[in-house]
Structures are given as structure tokens and as C-alpha cells.
Amino acid sequence: MQIIADLHTHSKFSRATSKKLDLYEMEYWAQKKGIGLLSTSDWLHPIWFKEIESQLVESSTGIYELKNSQSLSEEKVKFILSVEISSIFSQGGSLRRVHSLIFAPNIKLANAFYKELLKRGAKLMSDGRPIVGISCIDLLKIALSIDKNFLMIPAHVWTPWFGVFGSKSGFDSLEECFGDLSKYIYGVETGLSSDPIMNWQIKELENRSILSFSDAHSGPKLGREATVFQWKTNSNLETLNSKYTYSDIVSAIRQEQGSKMQIAFTAEFFPEEGKYHWSGHRNCNIKYSPAEVEKKGEICPVCAKPITIGVENRVIKLSDKQLLKEDLLYQINSDGLTFVYDKNKKRKPFISLISLLEILMELNDNSPTRALKQYEELVNTFSPELKILTKEPYEKIRKFGGEALENAIRIVRERKVYVDPGYDGVFGQVKIFHEKQEKHQETQPVLF
């Protein structure tokens, strides 16, 4: 059994989110996507926390489902307690802005954490992703003092303004941020502008889990990145007890020897599509590749202000090695889906996807109306989105969606897309049939 998990999301109480985004809306879109496990999100917001308490019931230890689920399938969408926190604080003589995910073992312990933040003057009503003047290390201390099974994951770690490795307000290492408690940081979230290859180049991430989640602010964005968990064995354990617990998920992230589950792989954006992949200054329409930054410098030639240094540059600066194509393996499975490994297969592999709605937009001449109509027809009468993108046979895709959709999904599964990198808050463009754009560097996978 595999579980597609999206454990970094937001509710209607976070800023710049859909006002429809309640627990039922999350369940509705999770079913369309094929997601099995979702974050409750935003549980530090007092009103949202009351909704969580009243609408969810514990189905197994630390795992919840809706009491009045509207699921059409026997297997209901499950929820786990995780929340994003924005820490703004001074450390090492610099102002830091770092976002983190906090996972709570259950509602009772989440409430205890909430009360501890209130004691420290945190204002939790204004935003589902609260801004607190508490350092990352102090947040971790608070969590572990309540229960050792709390988990802290640095969010979108390379984002310039709010990532722990960010060029604008982050740190150069986890140890610099967390000190002696860095040993309790068991994984990091890649964010949309980086993929596992980039994170594999960082020495202190060698033995940590590389996780990917959507950071969704609306239902359609759920699952745009995800982490897939699976049982470690195909023994009767899987068939006799399909229920998993909070501890099973956390143990898999911690890579504990005795854990029942493990991370199978992650589903990623093509990182060029992320809005901070390259460096630049959007107000002046300046965009630099890493080589151009080295050649032209970090000052905008138009306004003479510093440009925003992108994720790729930041990775190069902090990396101990540079992975080349010969350091990677590209394995295509029976569904035609390409998995990317390090050549020694020490790390969990990943796949890269373009969302089904983006694909349909390109196939429908960028008409949102036609694309959404076709999307609804496909997920309502054919298959959930992630299954269409990764597993459904090509002949079935052609039958239900047409030859153009079959060809598009084949190109995505084989990583033969075209990219125009994002920069300084501007999302990049990843195209399927755009011959004039730069081909993605992994265009021709190595088969074995």
C-alpha cells in the first residue's frame, strides 16, 4: 500500500487563500487528486482549531478523518496535525525570517503547544500561518518539552526570504540555526524552486529525509508536490492492518530502523517552474542564470539595487559537491514514468510532474473554461489526477482524453519538457510543446 501525502497546506484562515478552503473542501479536492493523507493545516488559529476539534475524529492514533465525510470511496481521506509557523527574530547579529512546519502527535498535545506560544506573547488570531517572534531553536525546544514525538521540518528551505537556507534571511547550515538541537531535524521540505538533486549536494542533508508538499492556498493546488509513503514489507501486515498511525509517518521521516513505513519517493515540480529558481529583479525585468550572476554580479544594472539571489545560486554556494548527469540514474517503470536516483541509490528517488490542469490549459489554447471542463470530466469519470499523470495506461488516457493528452502525459513522464526558469517571485514556465524554449537537461534519460 502506498499513501500519497500532502502535509503542508493552508486553510481559509491563512492570508491569500481561498475562502472556501475548509476541511470538506480539502477532502473534496484530495479525492480528485488521489491524495490519501492531508495536513489539517493552520491548527494554531483558534477558530480553525475549534473546527478541527468538532469536525474530525481520530481513526487511528494521531490520524484523523471527517466525522461526516462526504467521501464516495470506502477509504476516507485522512488528516494529520501540521502547521506552518513564520518566525521573525534576530540571531547571530542578523534578522532572520524562517518558516517551519510543526507536526503534533494529537489534538490534546497541539493544544498544549498553542498555550505555550500564548504564554510567550504570540498573536495567533490574525493568520493561519502565524508570525511569531520566537526563534526556530526555541520553537523546537517548546515542542520537544511537551512531547518528544513532536516533529519540526524546515519549510521550503531555499526560498530567499523565508527558507532556512534562504539568501535573504536564512542561515548557511542547520547547525547554525538549531545548534545542538539540529540532530532533531530529521528532514527538510524542498519547496517548489528546488528538487532532490539540488538538496543531495548539501552534506548535512545526506542522512536527512527530503520531503515535498504543496504549500497549497486553494483546493486545486493540493498535491502539486507530494511525498509517497509505503509499508516496508509486502507481508500480511499490509493486508491485515491497512491503518497507519502518526508514529508510523514520523518514524518513516526519521528513517528509524524499526519503522513499519518508509518514504517511497517524492513527486516534484520541475524546479525551474518555482518562482525563485533563478536570480533577478522582477521590477526591472532582470533575470540571471547562475553563470550570469557570476559574470555580471549581484547588482541590478537598471536600478543599482541588489537582485534577489535565486535557489540555484544559493545551492551552488552551500554545496560540497556538484552532481552531474553521470552521477544520476533515470529509471523508467512499466507505466513509462521516469524515476530519478543518485547513482548509488542511497537516496529516495523522485518523479517530476506538471499538474493536469496546466497540461489541459496548454492543450486548450490557454482557455481556463475549456481546460477546467475537461479536467472535471476526466477526474469524475476516468481517474484521480495523480493516477492519470503517473499510472493510467496510455491507451486508456487516449480513450478518455484524446491523443493530444496521451502525447502530453507521455512527454511529462519521460521528462522531455521545455523550461523557462522563474525568478524573484515570478513563476517559471514549463511547456510541453514549445520548441523554442530550452530543453530540460534530463531530456534523454539513461535506461537500465
C-alpha positions in Angstrom: 0.0 0.0 0.0 1.2 3.5 -0.9 -0.1 6.7 0.7 0.2 9.9 -1.3 0.7 12.6 1.4 0.5 16.4 1.3 1.5 17.6 4.7 2.0 21.3 4.1 -1.3 23.1 3.2 -3.4 26.1 4.4 -6.9 26.8 5.4 -9.3 29.7 4.8 -7.8 31.4 7.8 -4.4 31.9 6.2 -3.7 35.1 4.2 -4.1 35.0 0.4 -6.0 31.7 0.5 -9.4 30.6 -0.9 -12.2 31.4 1.4 -13.8 28.0 0.5 -10.8 26.1 2.0 -12.4 24.3 4.9 -11.9 20.6 5.8 -14.7 19.4 3.4 -13.2 21.4 0.5 -9.8 19.8 1.3 -11.4 16.3 1.3 -13.2 17.1 -2.0 -10.0 18.1 -3.8 -7.9 15.3 -2.2 -10.3 12.8 -3.7 -10.0 14.4 -7.1 -6.2 14.4 -6.8 -5.9 10.9 -5.3 -4.3 12.1 -2.1 -4.7 9.8 0.9 -3.2 11.9 3.8 -3.5 15.7 4.2 -2.4 18.2 6.7 -5.1 19.8 8.8 -3.1 23.0 8.4 -3.3 26.1 10.5 -4.1 24.4 13.8 -2.7 27.3 15.8 -5.5 29.5 14.6 -8.1 29.5 17.5 -11.3 29.4 15.3 -9.8 26.8 12.9 -8.7 24.7 15.8 -12.3 24.5 17.1 -13.4 23.4 13.6 -10.7 20.7 13.7 -11.9 19.5 17.2 -15.5 19.4 16.2 -15.3 18.0 12.7 -12.5 15.4 12.9 -12.5 12.1 14.7 -9.4 10.0 15.5 -9.4 6.9 13.2 -6.1 5.6 14.4 -3.5 7.1 16.9 -2.8 10.6 15.7 -4.6 10.2 12.4 -8.0 11.8 11.8 -10.9 11.8 9.3 -14.0 13.8 8.9 -16.9 12.7 11.1 -19.4 13.4 8.4 -17.2 12.5 5.5 -18.5 13.1 2.0 -16.1 10.6 0.5 -17.5 8.5 -2.3 -15.0 5.7 -1.7 -14.6 3.3 1.2 -11.1 4.7 2.0 -11.6 8.1 3.5 -9.1 10.9 3.3 -7.0 11.1 6.4 -5.6 14.1 8.2 -2.5 14.7 10.4 -1.8 17.8 12.5 0.8 20.0 10.9 1.1 23.8 10.8 3.4 26.3 9.2 4.9 29.0 11.5 6.7 32.2 10.4 9.5 33.1 12.8 11.0 36.6 12.6 13.8 37.0 15.1 17.4 38.2 15.5 20.2 35.7 15.7 24.0 36.0 15.1 23.6 39.7 14.5 21.2 39.3 11.6 17.4 39.5 11.2 16.1 36.1 10.3 12.8 35.1 8.7 12.3 31.4 8.6 9.2 29.2 8.0 8.8 25.9 9.7 6.3 23.0 9.9 5.4 21.7 13.3 3.7 18.2 13.5 1.7 17.4 16.6 1.0 13.8 17.8 -2.6 14.6 18.6 -5.2 17.3 19.3 -4.5 17.4 23.1 -0.8 18.0 22.6 -1.4 20.5 19.8 -3.5 22.5 22.3 -0.6 22.3 24.9 1.8 23.8 22.3 -0.8 26.5 21.4 -1.0 27.5 25.1 2.8 27.7 25.4 3.0 30.1 22.5 0.3 32.3 24.1 2.4 32.5 27.2 5.2 33.9 25.1 3.0 36.6 23.7 2.3 35.1 20.3 -0.6 36.6 18.4 -2.4 33.6 16.8 -5.7 35.0 15.7 -4.5 37.2 12.8 -3.2 34.5 10.4 -3.5 30.7 10.0 0.3 30.8 9.4 1.1 32.9 12.5 4.1 35.3 12.7 5.9 34.9 16.0 9.0 36.5 17.4 10.3 33.1 18.6 13.5 31.6 17.1 13.5 28.3 15.4 15.5 26.7 18.1 13.1 27.9 20.8 10.1 26.6 18.9 11.8 23.2 18.7 12.6 23.4 22.4 9.0 24.2 23.3 7.7 21.3 21.1 10.1 18.7 22.5 9.5 19.8 26.1 5.8 18.9 25.6 6.3 15.6 23.9 9.3 14.0 22.2 7.1 12.9 19.3 6.6 16.5 18.0 8.4 16.9 14.7 9.8 20.1 13.2 10.6 20.3 9.5 12.1 23.5 7.9 9.7 24.6 5.2 10.7 25.4 1.6 14.2 25.6 2.8 15.7 27.5 -0.2 13.2 30.3 -0.6 15.2 33.6 -0.4 13.1 35.4 2.1 11.6 32.6 4.3 13.8 29.5 3.9 16.3 28.3 6.5 18.9 28.3 3.7 17.4 31.4 2.0 19.8 34.0 0.6 18.0 37.0 2.2 17.3 36.0 5.8 18.3 32.4 6.4 21.4 30.5 7.7 24.2 28.7 6.0 23.5 25.5 7.8 21.0 23.8 10.0 23.6 23.7 12.8 23.9 27.5 12.7 20.1 27.8 13.1 19.4 25.0 15.6 22.7 24.5 17.4 22.9 21.2 19.3 19.3 20.6 18.6 20.0 20.2 14.9 20.1 16.4 15.5 16.3 16.6 15.9 15.8 18.0 12.4 15.2 14.8 10.5 14.2 16.2 7.2 13.6 19.3 5.1 11.0 20.4 2.6 12.4 21.1 -0.9 9.9 23.9 -1.9 8.8 24.5 -5.4 12.1 26.0 -6.6 14.3 23.1 -5.8 14.3 19.3 -6.4 16.0 16.5 -4.5 19.1 16.6 -6.9 19.8 20.1 -5.6 19.4 19.0 -2.0 21.5 15.9 -2.4 24.5 18.2 -3.0 24.4 19.5 0.6 26.5 17.5 3.0 24.4 17.9 6.1 21.3 16.7 4.2 23.0 13.4 3.3 21.2 11.4 6.1 18.1 13.5 6.3 14.8 12.9 4.5 14.0 15.1 1.5 10.3 15.9 1.6 7.9 17.6 -0.8 4.5 19.1 -0.2 2.3 21.6 -2.0 2.0 24.6 0.4 -1.4 24.9 -1.3 -3.6 28.0 -0.8 -6.5 26.6 -2.7 -8.1 23.2 -3.4 -6.8 22.9 -7.0 -3.2 23.4 -5.8 -3.3 20.4 -3.4 -0.8 17.7 -4.4 1.2 19.8 -6.8 4.1 18.4 -4.8 3.7 15.3 -2.5 5.6 12.6 -0.6 4.6 9.0 -1.1 4.9 6.6 1.9 4.6 2.8 1.8 4.9 -0.2 4.1 8.4 -1.5 4.4 7.3 -5.0 3.7 4.7 -6.7 1.5 3.9 -9.2 4.2 0.4 -9.8 5.7 0.9 -6.7 7.8 -0.3 -4.6 4.9 -3.4 -6.6 4.2 -4.4 -7.3 7.8 -3.9 -3.8 9.0 -4.1 -1.0 6.5 -4.4 1.5 9.2 -1.3 3.6 10.0 -0.6 6.0 12.8 1.1 9.3 13.4 4.1 7.5 14.8 4.3 5.4 11.6 4.6 8.5 9.4 7.0 10.3 11.8 9.2 7.2 12.1 9.4 7.0 8.3 10.5 10.6 8.1 13.1 9.9 10.9 14.2 6.8 9.0 14.1 4.8 12.2 15.4 1.3 11.9 12.2 -0.3 13.3 9.7 1.8 11.5 6.9 0.0 9.7 6.7 2.5 6.9 9.2 4.3 4.7 9.3 7.1 2.1 8.9 5.5 -1.3 9.5 8.7 -3.4 8.5 12.3 -3.8 6.6 14.0 -6.6 8.1 17.3 -7.6 7.6 20.4 -9.6 10.2 20.9 -12.3 12.2 23.3 -10.1 12.6 25.8 -12.9 8.8 26.4 -12.5 9.3 27.7 -9.0 9.3 31.4 -8.6 12.8 31.7 -7.1 14.8 29.3 -9.1 17.0 31.8 -10.9 18.2 35.2 -9.7 16.9 38.6 -10.7 14.9 41.7 -10.2 11.3 41.5 -11.4 10.6 45.2 -11.2 13.3 45.8 -13.7 12.7 42.6 -15.8 16.2 41.3 -15.0 16.7 37.6 -14.9 20.1 35.9 -14.4 21.3 32.3 -14.6 23.9 31.2 -12.1 26.6 31.8 -14.7 25.3 35.3 -15.4 25.3 36.1 -11.7 29.0 35.1 -11.6 29.8 37.2 -14.6 27.6 40.2 -14.1 27.4 40.4 -10.3 24.5 40.8 -7.8 23.6 44.4 -8.5 20.7 45.2 -10.8 22.0 47.1 -13.9 18.7 49.1 -14.1 18.1 50.4 -10.6 21.5 49.6 -9.0 19.8 47.7 -6.1 20.8 44.1 -5.1 19.0 41.4 -7.1 17.2 38.5 -5.4 19.6 35.6 -5.4 17.8 32.5 -6.5 17.7 29.0 -5.3 20.1 27.6 -7.8 22.8 30.1 -6.9 22.3 29.5 -3.2 22.6 25.7 -3.6 25.9 26.2 -5.5 27.2 28.4 -2.7 26.4 26.0 0.1 27.0 22.7 -1.7 30.0 20.4 -1.1 29.8 18.8 -4.5 28.1 19.3 -7.8 26.1 16.4 -9.1 26.5 15.9 -12.9 24.3 13.8 -15.2 26.7 10.9 -14.9 26.1 10.9 -11.1 22.4 10.2 -11.6 20.3 7.3 -12.8 17.0 7.6 -14.7 14.8 4.5 -14.5 11.6 4.2 -16.5 9.0 1.9 -14.9 6.3 -0.2 -16.7 4.0 2.9 -16.8 6.6 4.9 -18.7 7.2 7.1 -15.6 10.8 8.2 -15.0 12.3 8.0 -11.5 15.5 9.8 -10.8 18.0 8.3 -8.4 21.5 9.1 -7.3 23.8 6.5 -9.0 24.4 4.6 -5.7 20.7 4.5 -4.9 21.3 5.8 -1.3 18.6 8.4 -1.5 14.9 8.1 -2.2 14.1 8.7 -5.8 11.7 11.3 -7.2 9.5 12.0 -10.2 8.7 15.4 -11.7 5.2 16.3 -12.8 3.2 19.1 -14.4 -0.3 19.4 -13.0 -3.1 18.0 -15.1 -4.9 21.4 -15.3 -1.7 23.1 -16.6 -1.4 20.4 -19.2 -5.0 20.9 -20.2 -4.6 24.7 -20.4 -1.8 24.2 -22.9 -3.9 21.7 -24.9 -6.9 24.1 -24.9 -5.1 27.3 -26.1 -4.9 28.6 -22.5 -8.7 28.7 -22.2 -9.5 28.2 -18.4 -13.1 27.4 -19.2 -12.4 24.6 -21.6 -9.4 23.2 -19.6 -11.5 23.1 -16.3 -14.4 21.4 -18.1 -12.1 18.7 -19.5 -10.4 18.3 -16.1 -13.8 17.7 -14.4 -14.8 15.2 -17.0 -11.5 13.3 -16.6 -11.4 13.1 -12.8 -15.1 12.5 -12.4 -15.5 9.8 -15.0 -12.0 8.4 -15.5 -9.4 8.5 -12.7 -7.9 10.8 -10.0 -5.4 13.3 -11.3 -2.2 11.8 -9.9 -3.1 8.4 -11.2 -3.8 9.9 -14.6 -0.4 11.6 -14.5 1.6 8.6 -13.3 -0.1 5.2 -13.7 -3.0 5.0 -16.1 -2.1 3.2 -19.3 -1.6 5.3 -22.4 -4.4 3.6 -24.3 -6.9 4.5 -21.6 -5.7 8.1 -21.5 -6.2 8.3 -25.2 -9.7 6.7 -24.9 -10.9 9.2 -22.2 -8.8 12.3 -23.0 -7.8 12.1 -26.6 -4.5 11.6 -28.5 -3.1 15.0 -27.6 -3.5 14.4 -23.9 -1.8 11.0 -24.3 1.1 12.5 -26.0 1.4 15.3 -23.4 1.5 12.9 -20.5 4.0 10.7 -22.3 6.3 13.7 -22.6 5.9 14.6 -18.9 6.5 11.1 -17.8 9.7 10.9 -19.9 10.9 14.4 -18.6 11.0 15.8 -22.2 9.6 19.2 -21.3 10.8 22.7 -22.0 11.6 25.3 -19.3 11.9 29.0 -18.8 13.0 29.5 -15.2 11.2 31.6 -12.6 12.9 34.4 -10.7 12.3 37.0 -7.9 8.7 36.0 -7.3 7.8 35.3 -10.9 6.7 31.7 -11.6 8.7 29.9 -14.3 7.1 28.4 -17.4 7.3 24.7 -18.1 5.9 23.8 -21.5 5.3 20.6 -23.3 5.1 21.5 -27.0 7.1 24.8 -27.0 10.1 24.0 -29.3 11.7 27.4 -28.9 12.3 27.1 -25.2 15.4 25.4 -23.6 15.0 21.7 -23.3 15.1 20.4 -19.8 18.6 19.0 -19.0 17.3 15.5 -18.4 15.7 15.2 -21.8 17.2 11.8 -22.7 17.0 9.5 -19.7 19.5 6.8 -19.2 17.6 3.5 -19.2 18.6 0.3 -17.3 
